[in-house]
Amino acid sequence: MASTSAAASCCVHSLRSASLRRSFPVFGGRVVLPAGRGRVRVGVGTGAMACAADGVSKLLEAAKHTVDNYIKNGMMVGLGSGPASCMAIHYLGGLMKEGALTDIVGIPTSISSASEAAKAGIPLDHFRDSLQIDFAFDDADVVEEGTLAAVIGRRKLEGGESIMEEKSIIRSAGQLAFIVDEDQYSINPDGSVPVLIESGNWLETAEEIDDLFLGDAEVWRRPATGYAGPSGGDFPLVTKEGHHVLDVIFTSPIRDLTQVAAELDRIDGVVDHGVVSGLPCTTVIASEDGLRVVDNFPVNAASP
């Protein structure tokens, strides 16, 4: 019971703010909408709090399902980032304290997941290419229905965090599960795709991406602090690998995430992006009607 309580309480605030982050990037704690989208006013009253608590309960069940069904003794586990992953981390730590799971080592995908894992008592190791990660779970900003292609990285990156490393952990895992709520699972996802680019010729790269998605998206350089804008202001965000982040903000539903990823990969100056596609994976969906579990494994193939 204690592990469940800790898992739920650690992420109530994160869950409320995540509903905006799913579609649009967050800069300095501010949700920024592309031109023409107007203003968003967020009020937290008793109705909103009740809705948030209900959402926490459903997401917690999805997090618990993921831990209970995919994590076994002795596993090396990639620990995701976001409210659902936070819940899963604390629930996993509670099971380890109770002795229900043993010899688990966590590989955090972010500073926040490392912090939550340390609070939960989960032993940690740093990611290396040679690591054999048995299973990884993660939040996704959106998951495309059918393909289970996903977008990660819309959240504000803390110092030293890396979309590239998060993707590497996901790709290195023998098994992968995304934990989302039903609003994040869509045949036509919307919102933004973060793109990592070389810093030296960022404007040329941004213009090429803008031309590629002309009329369908706006391209903004993510700032480290202050107001967001197309140029990223005077203090653009620089990742620990030395790259800038462009947020490609789609103004209409994204037709095909895998195609978007392929088109971005062909542009000179693009280093990586937040699209995760082409991987066998499971998605655990918290919905009004209970949990839904879907995968993209080939028909007649057993789960990995």
C-alpha positions as CSV (number, residue, x, y, z in Angstrom):
1,M,0.0,0.0,0.0
2,A,2.9,2.4,0.8
3,S,4.4,1.9,-2.6
4,T,1.1,2.7,-4.3
5,S,0.6,5.9,-2.2
6,A,4.1,7.1,-3.0
7,A,3.7,6.4,-6.7
8,A,0.5,8.3,-6.9
9,S,1.6,11.3,-4.8
10,C,4.8,11.9,-6.6
11,C,3.2,12.9,-9.9
12,V,-0.1,14.7,-9.4
13,H,1.3,18.0,-10.4
14,S,3.2,16.5,-13.3
15,L,0.0,14.9,-14.6
16,R,-1.9,18.2,-14.6
17,S,0.8,20.0,-16.6
18,A,1.5,17.1,-18.9
19,S,-1.9,17.5,-20.7
20,L,-0.5,20.7,-22.2
21,R,3.0,19.3,-22.9
22,R,1.6,16.5,-25.0
23,S,0.8,18.9,-27.8
24,F,3.1,21.9,-27.4
25,P,6.6,22.5,-26.1
26,V,7.3,24.0,-22.7
27,F,9.8,26.8,-22.3
28,G,10.8,28.0,-18.9
29,G,7.7,26.5,-17.4
30,R,5.5,28.3,-20.0
31,V,3.4,26.5,-22.6
32,V,3.9,28.2,-25.9
33,L,1.3,28.0,-28.7
34,P,2.1,28.6,-32.3
35,A,0.6,31.7,-34.0
36,G,-3.1,31.6,-34.5
37,R,-3.8,29.2,-31.6
38,G,-4.8,31.9,-29.1
39,R,-4.2,31.8,-25.4
40,V,-4.7,29.0,-23.0
41,R,-5.9,29.8,-19.5
42,V,-5.5,27.1,-16.9
43,G,-7.5,27.2,-13.7
44,V,-7.3,24.6,-11.0
45,G,-10.6,24.3,-9.1
46,T,-12.3,21.4,-7.3
47,G,-13.5,20.0,-10.6
48,A,-10.0,20.1,-12.1
49,M,-8.5,18.5,-9.0
50,A,-11.1,15.7,-9.1
51,C,-10.3,15.1,-12.7
52,A,-6.6,15.1,-12.0
53,A,-7.1,12.6,-9.2
54,D,-9.1,10.4,-11.4
55,G,-6.4,10.6,-14.1
56,V,-3.7,9.8,-11.6
57,S,-5.6,6.6,-10.5
58,K,-6.0,5.4,-14.1
59,L,-2.4,6.2,-15.0
60,L,-1.2,4.5,-11.7
61,E,-3.0,1.3,-12.7
62,A,-1.2,1.4,-16.1
63,A,2.2,2.0,-14.4
64,K,1.5,-0.9,-11.9
65,H,0.5,-3.2,-14.8
66,T,3.7,-2.4,-16.6
67,V,5.9,-3.3,-13.6
68,D,3.9,-6.4,-12.6
69,N,3.8,-7.9,-16.1
70,Y,7.2,-7.1,-17.6
71,I,9.8,-6.7,-14.8
72,K,11.4,-9.9,-13.4
73,N,14.1,-10.6,-10.8
74,G,17.6,-9.7,-11.9
75,M,16.6,-7.4,-14.8
76,M,18.4,-4.3,-15.9
77,V,15.6,-1.8,-16.4
78,G,15.5,1.5,-18.4
79,L,13.6,4.0,-16.2
80,G,11.6,6.4,-18.2
81,S,10.7,10.1,-17.7
82,G,7.3,11.7,-17.1
83,P,4.4,11.2,-14.7
84,A,3.6,7.6,-15.6
85,S,7.2,6.6,-15.4
86,C,7.5,8.4,-12.0
87,M,4.6,6.2,-10.7
88,A,6.2,3.1,-12.1
89,I,9.6,3.9,-10.5
90,H,8.1,4.4,-7.1
91,Y,5.9,1.3,-7.4
92,L,8.9,-0.7,-8.5
93,G,10.9,0.6,-5.5
94,G,8.1,-0.4,-3.1
95,L,8.1,-4.0,-4.5
96,M,11.9,-4.2,-4.1
97,K,11.7,-3.0,-0.5
98,E,9.0,-5.6,0.2
99,G,11.3,-8.3,-1.4
100,A,8.8,-9.1,-4.2
101,L,11.4,-8.1,-6.7
102,T,15.2,-8.5,-6.3
103,D,18.5,-7.7,-8.0
104,I,17.0,-4.9,-10.2
105,V,19.3,-2.3,-11.6
106,G,17.9,0.9,-13.1
107,I,19.2,2.9,-16.0
108,P,17.6,6.4,-15.8
109,T,16.7,8.3,-18.9
110,S,16.8,11.7,-17.2
111,I,17.9,13.5,-14.1
112,S,14.3,13.4,-12.8
113,S,14.0,9.7,-13.2
114,A,17.4,9.2,-11.5
115,S,16.2,11.4,-8.6
116,E,12.9,9.5,-8.2
117,A,14.7,6.2,-8.5
118,A,17.1,7.2,-5.7
119,K,14.2,8.2,-3.5
120,A,12.6,4.8,-4.2
121,G,15.7,2.9,-3.3
122,I,16.4,1.5,-6.8
123,P,20.2,0.8,-7.5
124,L,21.3,2.7,-10.5
125,D,23.9,2.4,-13.2
126,H,25.0,4.8,-16.0
127,F,24.1,4.0,-19.6
128,R,26.8,2.6,-21.8
129,D,26.5,1.2,-25.3
130,S,27.7,-2.2,-24.0
131,L,24.9,-2.5,-21.4
132,Q,22.3,-5.3,-21.9
133,I,19.1,-3.6,-20.9
134,D,16.3,-6.2,-20.4
135,F,13.3,-4.0,-20.4
136,A,12.6,-0.2,-20.6
137,F,9.4,1.8,-19.9
138,D,8.8,5.4,-20.7
139,D,6.2,8.1,-21.1
140,A,5.5,9.3,-24.6
141,D,4.1,12.6,-25.6
142,V,2.0,10.9,-28.2
143,V,1.8,7.4,-29.7
144,E,0.5,6.7,-33.2
145,E,-2.2,4.2,-33.3
146,G,-1.3,1.1,-35.2
147,T,2.4,1.6,-35.8
148,L,3.1,2.6,-32.1
149,A,5.6,5.2,-33.4
150,A,6.0,7.7,-30.6
151,V,7.3,11.2,-29.8
152,I,9.4,11.9,-26.8
153,G,11.3,15.1,-25.7
154,R,8.7,17.8,-25.5
155,R,9.3,18.3,-21.8
156,K,11.7,21.0,-20.6
157,L,15.2,19.5,-20.5
158,E,17.1,19.9,-17.3
159,G,20.8,20.5,-17.3
160,G,22.7,17.4,-18.6
161,E,19.5,15.7,-19.9
162,S,19.6,14.2,-23.4
163,I,17.0,13.1,-25.9
164,M,19.7,11.2,-27.7
165,E,20.5,9.2,-24.6
166,E,16.9,8.6,-23.8
167,K,16.4,7.2,-27.3
168,S,19.5,5.1,-27.0
169,I,18.3,3.5,-23.8
170,I,14.9,2.8,-25.4
171,R,16.5,1.3,-28.5
172,S,18.9,-0.9,-26.4
173,A,16.2,-2.5,-24.5
174,G,15.2,-6.1,-25.2
175,Q,11.6,-5.2,-24.4
176,L,9.9,-1.7,-24.5
177,A,6.7,-0.4,-23.1
178,F,5.2,3.1,-23.4
179,I,2.8,4.1,-20.7
180,V,0.2,6.7,-21.8
181,D,-3.4,7.9,-21.3
182,E,-6.0,7.6,-23.9
183,D,-5.6,11.2,-25.1
184,Q,-2.0,10.5,-26.1
185,Y,-2.9,7.5,-28.3
186,S,-4.2,8.6,-31.7
187,I,-4.3,7.6,-35.3
188,N,-3.5,11.3,-36.1
189,P,-1.3,12.7,-33.4
190,D,-0.7,16.4,-33.2
191,G,1.7,18.8,-31.5
192,S,5.4,19.2,-31.9
193,V,8.5,17.1,-32.7
194,P,11.8,18.1,-31.2
195,V,14.7,18.0,-33.6
196,L,18.4,18.1,-32.5
197,I,20.6,20.0,-34.9
198,E,24.2,21.1,-35.3
199,S,24.6,24.5,-33.7
200,G,26.9,26.1,-36.3
201,N,24.5,26.2,-39.2
202,W,21.2,26.1,-37.2
203,L,19.4,28.8,-39.2
204,E,20.1,27.1,-42.5
205,T,18.8,23.8,-41.1
206,A,15.8,25.4,-39.6
207,E,14.9,27.1,-42.9
208,E,15.2,23.7,-44.7
209,I,12.9,22.0,-42.2
210,D,10.5,25.0,-42.5
211,D,10.4,24.5,-46.3
212,L,9.9,20.8,-45.9
213,F,6.8,21.2,-43.8
214,L,5.6,24.5,-45.3
215,G,2.1,25.3,-44.4
216,D,1.9,22.3,-42.0
217,A,4.3,23.4,-39.2
218,E,6.2,26.2,-37.6
219,V,9.9,25.8,-36.6
220,W,11.1,27.4,-33.3
221,R,14.5,27.2,-31.7
222,R,14.1,26.2,-28.1
223,P,15.5,28.7,-25.6
224,A,17.3,27.8,-22.4
225,T,15.5,30.5,-20.6
226,G,13.1,33.4,-21.2
227,Y,10.5,33.7,-23.9
228,A,10.3,31.3,-26.9
229,G,10.3,32.4,-30.4
230,P,11.4,31.3,-33.9
231,S,15.0,32.3,-33.1
232,G,15.1,31.0,-29.5
233,G,16.0,34.4,-28.1
234,D,19.4,35.4,-26.9
235,F,19.9,32.2,-24.9
236,P,19.2,29.1,-27.1
237,L,19.2,25.8,-25.4
238,V,22.4,23.8,-25.9
239,T,22.3,20.1,-25.1
240,K,25.1,18.3,-23.3
241,E,26.2,17.0,-26.7
242,G,26.4,20.7,-28.0
243,H,23.3,20.7,-30.2
244,H,20.4,23.1,-30.5
245,V,16.8,21.9,-30.3
246,L,14.2,22.9,-32.9
247,D,10.6,22.4,-32.0
248,V,8.7,21.6,-35.2
249,I,5.2,22.6,-34.2
250,F,2.6,21.0,-36.4
251,T,-0.5,23.1,-37.0
252,S,-2.5,20.1,-38.3
253,P,-2.5,16.4,-37.4
254,I,0.7,14.5,-38.3
255,R,-0.2,12.0,-41.0
256,D,2.7,9.6,-40.6
257,L,5.4,9.9,-37.8
258,T,7.7,7.3,-39.5
259,Q,7.6,9.4,-42.7
260,V,8.3,12.6,-40.7
261,A,11.3,10.9,-39.1
262,A,12.6,9.7,-42.5
263,E,12.3,13.1,-44.0
264,L,14.1,14.8,-41.1
265,D,16.9,12.2,-41.2
266,R,17.7,13.2,-44.8
267,I,18.3,16.9,-43.9
268,D,21.9,18.0,-43.5
269,G,22.5,19.4,-40.0
270,V,19.9,17.2,-38.3
271,V,21.5,15.0,-35.7
272,D,18.5,13.3,-34.2
273,H,14.9,13.9,-33.3
274,G,12.2,12.8,-30.8
275,V,10.4,10.3,-33.1
276,V,10.8,6.7,-31.9
277,S,9.7,4.3,-34.7
278,G,10.4,0.9,-36.1
279,L,10.8,-0.8,-32.8
280,P,8.8,-3.8,-31.5
281,C,7.0,-2.4,-28.4
282,T,4.0,-2.5,-26.2
283,T,1.8,0.5,-25.2
284,V,-0.2,0.4,-22.0
285,I,-3.1,2.8,-22.2
286,A,-5.0,4.2,-19.3
287,S,-8.5,4.8,-20.5
288,E,-12.0,5.5,-19.1
289,D,-12.9,1.9,-19.7
290,G,-9.9,0.4,-18.0
291,L,-6.5,-0.6,-19.3
292,R,-5.8,-1.3,-22.9
293,V,-2.6,-3.1,-23.9
294,V,-1.6,-3.0,-27.5
295,D,1.6,-4.1,-29.4
296,N,3.0,-4.0,-32.9
297,F,4.4,-7.5,-32.9
298,P,3.9,-9.4,-36.2
299,V,0.9,-11.6,-36.2
300,N,1.8,-15.2,-35.0
301,A,4.9,-13.8,-33.4
302,A,5.4,-14.1,-29.6
303,S,6.3,-11.0,-27.7
304,P,10.0,-10.5,-27.2
